[in-house]
């Protein structure tokens, strides 16, 4: 059973999400939060598998709430809801540690599939779209970030990677799928999956999206 916390400041929206989720045998709603601060507190108390997080909420917004939930080390994963696929809020949410995002008017089947995917550790955004987001908002990165000029070898997260793993992290950052990596690097897809799993574990990346961000921030991949 996958447990979900709904965080949205609109009561009718929360009601709609609850009705949809509770119509599924494998999903259960643990609670509802009307703002980001409440979402953080309830996550700490209830430990849901997934938080369905609206971005724009009063007080503590969904981005800051996501950052706090991820920083707590809780196993909970965050799936954010945004208005447009290539917007500043989606970008900020992924950088805060969300495991994916969906457009607010996504079809019910997409929402349900997204929640299930996030709960099992998958990301709900194509790496290629993550790369486009990073490129689009690179100018908004704070001064002193890795993309602002730090040498990639200074980042300790890369120091434990083998040359092959570094190569694969680089192409993950370019948005390649496992199938594309296997074909272009002449590897079995099962071998690629093993490498990807090791890369995530060694770098402390929660999922493939965070690996893309890591490759970008450490300058393994440059903005287009």
N, C-alpha and C positions, 0 to 999 in steps of 0.2 A: 504494500500500500504506500503510495506517495502522498506525503503531507504537504499542504500549501498554506502559506499566509498571504492574504490579499492586502496590499497597501495602496489605497487610493482615497483621495479626499471627497470623491463624489459618491454618496450613498447608493444612488441608483446603479452606478457602474459596479460598485462592490456587490450589490445584490445580483446583478446580471452574471458576474463572474462566479459567484457562489452557486447560483442555480445551475450553470453550465458544468462546473467542476463536480458538484454533488450528484449529477446525473450519470457520472462515470463510476464503475465498480472499483477501479484501481486508484481513485483520487479522493482525498478527504481534506476539507478546509478546517484548519485548526483555529483560525481566528481572522479578524479584520482590523486593520489599522487605518486611521484617517490622516496620519501625517508621518513624516520620516522618523521623528523621535519615538513615536509609539511603535513603529515597525522595528526599530532597533531593540527596544525594550522587550517586545513580544517575541522577537527572534531569540533573544537570550534566554527567555523563560520557556519557550515552547519547542525550540530547535526543529523548525520545519525543514523538510527536504528542499523546498523551493519557496522563495518570496517572489510573488508577482508584484513588481514595484512600479508604480507610476512615478514619472520624473518630477512633474510640476505639482508640488504640494506646499501648503503654507508652513512657515517655520523651517524645520529641517527638511530640505527637499530630498528627492529620491536618490540623487547622486551622492550627497553626503551620507545618507543612510546606508547606501550600498558600500561606501568606503568603510564605514564603521563596522558593518557586519563582516566584511571580508577581513578587516584588520583584527577582529576578535579571534580569528582562527576557527570559528564555528564551521562545521561541515556544510552548513546551509549555502545553497547557491541562489543567485539572484538573476531573475529574468525581467528586464526592464521594458516598459511600454513607452513608446515615443510616437510623435506625430508623423515624422518623415524618416525614411531610411538613412538619408545622408544629411543629418543635421548635427548641430553642436551638442545637443543633449545626448544623442546616441554615442557620439565620440567620447564625451565626458564619462558616461556610464560605463563604457568598456574599460576606460583607463582607471576607473574606480574599482574595477575587479568583477564587474558583472559577467556572467557566462553567456550572455547574448541579449538580443533585444528583438521585440516584435512591434510592428506598427499597430496602433490602437484599434484600427478598424480591420484587423486581421480576421479571417474566417474562423469560426469556432474550431474547425478541424486543425487549423494551423496553430491556434493557441494551445489546444490539448497536446498536439504533437510536440510543441516547443517545451511545454512543462515536463513532459515525459523524457525528452531528450536531455534537458538540463539536469534532471534528477539522476540520470544514469552517468553523468559526467561528460556528456557531449556539449559542444557549443552550438548555439542557435543563430549563428551568423556565418556566412561563408567567409573564409579567410581573405578572399579577393575583395569583398566588401569592406572588411576591416582595414585592408591596405588602402582602399580608396578614402575611407574616413580619416585615416592617419595623414594621408597626403593632403586632404582638404583642409585639415585643421592644424597642420604642423606649425604654422605661424603663431598659434595660441599657446604653444608649450612655454612654460616658465623658463626664465634665464637660468642657466646652470644645469639644465637637464642633459641627459646623455646625448640627445640629438643636437644640443647646442654646441657640441664640440669636444666632449670627453672622448678619449680614445677607448675603443671597444674593449681592448685587452685589460683595461682597468676595472672592468665590471667583474666581480668575483663569481657571478652566476655563469659566466662563460668558461671559467678556468678549469672546471672539471670535465668539460666536453672533449671528446676525441675529435680528430679532424673530420671524420665522417659525420659525426653528430653536428658539428658546427656547420658543415656543408648543408646538411638537411635542415637545420634550423634556419639557415639563410633562405632556402627556397620555400620553406613554410612561410617565412616573412613576405615572400613575393606572391603568396596566395596559391601556391601549387597544392593540389590534392595528393593523397597518397598514391593514387593511380598514376598521376603525372610524374611524381617523384620516382616511382618504380620504373616507369617507361624511359624517362630521360636519363636516369642514373644507372640503368641496367641492373636493377635489384628486384628481388621477389617482393610482392606487396606485403607479405607477412614479415619480411625483414624490415621494411620501412616502418610498419606498425610497431615493431619492437624498438627501433631507433627512436621513434616519436615518443613512445612511453618512457624511455630512458631520459630523453631530453626534458620532458615535463617534470619527471622526478628530480633530476639533477638541478634544474633551474628553479624549482619551486613554483612552476607555472600551473595554475589550477586547470587550465584547458588549452586548447589550440589557439584560441583568441589571444590569451595572455602570452603565448609563445610568439605570436605575430608582433604584438606590442614590444616584447623583449627584443626581438630581432631588429625592430625599427629603432628603439631607444638606444641600443648598443652600437648602432651604425653598421650592423651587418647588412642592413638594407637602407638605402638612401631614398628620400622622397623623390617621386617621379618628377 
